[in-house]
Amino acid sequence: MFVVSLWTSLLGLTEPLFVPEYWAPPSLFNLALRTGFDIESLIFSFGIGGIAVILYEQIFQDRHTAMSSVERHFPRHKFHIWTILSTPAILVILLIATNLNPLHSAVIALIIGGLAAWYCRPDLKKKMIISAFIFSALYFFYFLTLIAISPNFVERVWNLKALSGILIIGIPAEELIFAFSFGFLWSSIYEHFKWRKIKGNH
């Protein structure tokens, strides 16, 4: 969890892509609006990365084991490195070649990357699907607490005119879609990088 969180925290460095096109959050020393970068994004990315990768195992008490050399050479694993690189590559292409909102581009990249991961590691499909729903539920609860503390926070911070405008109990639909797509892909990251599998999965 800690190692994945450290690597995921680097996603916070992508914040300039989203400010102010997607949102304009308050931040320490007003860094987000002044520079595009902020400390909070690094902390937030650190938190969600570790949570997304361990939720399933914590709930279902599953454990990992190393994949055998035979399993590593299954035909689908020829695409292993491309699977890992697909999400950032697609995101860059969408950002350069389209006028989509950066978060919409990120969601598309995450979903395609998740499907690529599923193809490469079909043994993880159950974990990926369930993790997507669990992480979405957790993210939904987090947002409800945020709105309860500051009822007008979403309207003040999010650029709703650039989004779908759909709010679910005050939560931008894009945030929940992001949570689903992130949980879908990120729950398989540890197994991909470490060549691990869940015990009992073949």
C-alpha positions in Angstrom: 0.0 0.0 0.0 2.7 2.5 1.0 4.9 1.8 -2.1 1.9 2.2 -4.5 0.9 5.3 -2.6 4.3 6.9 -3.1 4.2 6.3 -6.9 0.6 7.4 -7.1 1.4 10.7 -5.4 3.3 11.6 -8.5 -0.1 11.9 -10.3 -0.5 15.1 -8.2 2.0 16.7 -10.5 -0.6 16.6 -13.3 -2.7 19.2 -11.5 -1.8 22.0 -14.0 -3.8 20.1 -16.6 -6.9 20.5 -14.5 -6.6 24.1 -13.1 -8.6 26.0 -14.0 -10.2 24.0 -16.8 -11.7 21.5 -14.5 -11.6 23.2 -11.1 -10.0 26.0 -9.1 -9.4 24.6 -5.6 -8.3 26.6 -2.6 -4.8 25.5 -1.6 -2.0 26.2 0.8 -0.3 29.5 -0.1 -2.8 29.7 -3.0 -0.4 27.6 -5.0 -3.0 25.9 -7.2 -4.2 29.2 -8.8 -0.7 30.8 -8.8 1.3 28.0 -10.2 -1.1 25.1 -11.1 0.7 22.9 -8.6 -0.3 22.3 -5.0 0.7 20.2 -2.0 -2.8 19.0 -1.5 -2.9 17.2 -4.8 0.2 15.2 -3.9 -1.4 14.2 -0.6 -4.7 13.4 -2.2 -3.1 11.2 -4.9 -1.0 9.5 -2.2 -4.2 8.6 -0.3 -6.4 7.3 -3.1 -3.6 5.3 -4.8 -3.0 3.2 -1.7 -6.6 2.8 -0.8 -7.7 1.7 -4.3 -5.0 -1.0 -4.4 -5.8 -2.6 -1.1 -9.5 -2.3 -0.6 -10.4 -5.6 -2.2 -7.9 -7.6 -0.3 -8.9 -6.0 3.0 -12.5 -6.8 2.5 -12.2 -10.3 1.1 -9.0 -11.2 3.0 -7.3 -12.5 -0.2 -3.6 -12.9 -0.3 -1.0 -12.8 -3.1 1.4 -15.3 -4.5 4.1 -15.0 -7.2 3.2 -16.0 -10.8 5.2 -18.9 -12.1 7.7 -18.6 -15.0 5.2 -20.5 -17.1 2.4 -18.1 -16.3 4.6 -15.1 -17.1 5.1 -16.4 -20.6 1.4 -16.8 -21.5 0.8 -15.2 -24.9 -1.2 -12.3 -23.4 1.7 -11.2 -21.3 3.5 -10.2 -24.5 1.4 -7.0 -24.1 2.4 -6.5 -20.5 4.5 -3.4 -20.9 2.0 -1.9 -23.4 -0.8 -2.4 -20.9 1.0 -0.5 -18.2 1.9 2.4 -20.6 -1.5 2.5 -22.4 -3.2 4.9 -19.9 -0.6 7.7 -19.9 -0.1 7.3 -23.7 -3.8 7.6 -24.4 -4.1 10.6 -22.0 -1.3 12.5 -23.8 -2.9 11.7 -27.2 -6.3 13.0 -26.1 -4.9 16.1 -24.5 -3.0 17.0 -27.7 -5.4 15.9 -30.3 -8.8 16.8 -28.8 -10.6 19.6 -27.1 -12.0 17.3 -24.4 -12.0 18.5 -20.8 -8.8 17.1 -19.1 -10.8 15.0 -16.7 -12.9 13.5 -19.5 -9.6 12.6 -21.2 -8.3 11.1 -18.0 -11.5 9.0 -17.5 -11.3 7.6 -21.1 -7.6 6.8 -20.7 -8.3 5.0 -17.4 -11.1 3.0 -18.8 -9.1 1.9 -21.9 -6.1 1.2 -19.7 -8.3 -0.9 -17.4 -9.7 -2.9 -20.3 -6.1 -3.5 -21.6 -5.2 -4.7 -18.1 -8.2 -7.0 -18.1 -7.1 -8.5 -21.4 -3.6 -9.0 -20.2 -4.6 -10.3 -16.7 -8.1 -11.8 -17.0 -7.5 -13.5 -13.6 -7.9 -10.0 -12.1 -11.3 -9.2 -13.6 -13.2 -10.0 -10.4 -11.0 -7.8 -8.3 -11.0 -5.0 -10.8 -14.8 -4.8 -11.2 -15.5 -5.1 -7.5 -12.8 -2.6 -6.6 -14.3 -0.1 -9.0 -17.6 -0.2 -7.2 -16.0 -0.3 -3.7 -13.8 2.7 -4.5 -16.7 4.6 -6.0 -18.7 4.0 -2.9 -15.9 5.2 -0.7 -15.3 8.3 -2.9 -19.1 9.0 -2.8 -19.1 9.0 1.0 -16.0 11.2 1.1 -17.8 13.7 -1.2 -20.9 13.7 1.0 -18.8 14.6 4.0 -17.2 17.4 2.0 -20.6 18.8 1.0 -21.9 18.4 4.5 -19.1 20.5 5.9 -19.2 23.1 3.1 -22.5 23.0 1.2 -21.5 25.4 -1.6 -18.0 24.0 -2.1 -18.7 22.3 -5.4 -20.4 25.3 -7.0 -17.5 27.6 -5.8 -14.6 25.3 -6.9 -15.6 23.2 -9.8 -15.9 24.6 -13.3 -19.4 23.2 -13.9 -19.9 25.0 -17.2 -17.1 22.9 -18.7 -18.6 19.7 -17.4 -21.8 17.8 -18.0 -23.6 19.8 -15.3 -25.0 16.7 -13.9 -24.9 16.6 -10.0 -25.7 13.5 -8.0 -26.7 14.7 -4.5 -24.5 17.7 -5.2 -21.6 15.7 -6.5 -20.4 16.3 -10.1 -21.1 13.1 -12.1 -17.5 13.3 -13.5 -16.1 12.8 -10.1 -18.0 9.6 -9.6 -17.1 8.3 -13.1 -13.4 9.2 -12.3 -13.6 7.2 -9.1 -15.0 4.2 -10.9 -12.5 4.2 -13.7 -9.6 4.8 -11.3 -10.6 2.0 -9.0 -11.1 -0.3 -12.1 -7.5 0.2 -13.3 -5.5 1.0 -10.2 -6.7 -2.1 -8.3 -4.6 -4.2 -10.7 -1.4 -2.0 -10.7 0.4 -3.9 -7.9 -0.1 -7.3 -9.5 1.1 -6.0 -12.9 4.3 -4.4 -11.6 5.2 -7.2 -9.2 4.0 -10.2 -11.3 1.7 -11.4 -8.5 -1.6 -13.1 -8.5 -4.4 -13.6 -6.0 -4.2 -17.0 -4.4 -6.8 -19.3 -6.0 -6.9 -17.4 -9.3 -5.6 -19.1 -12.4 
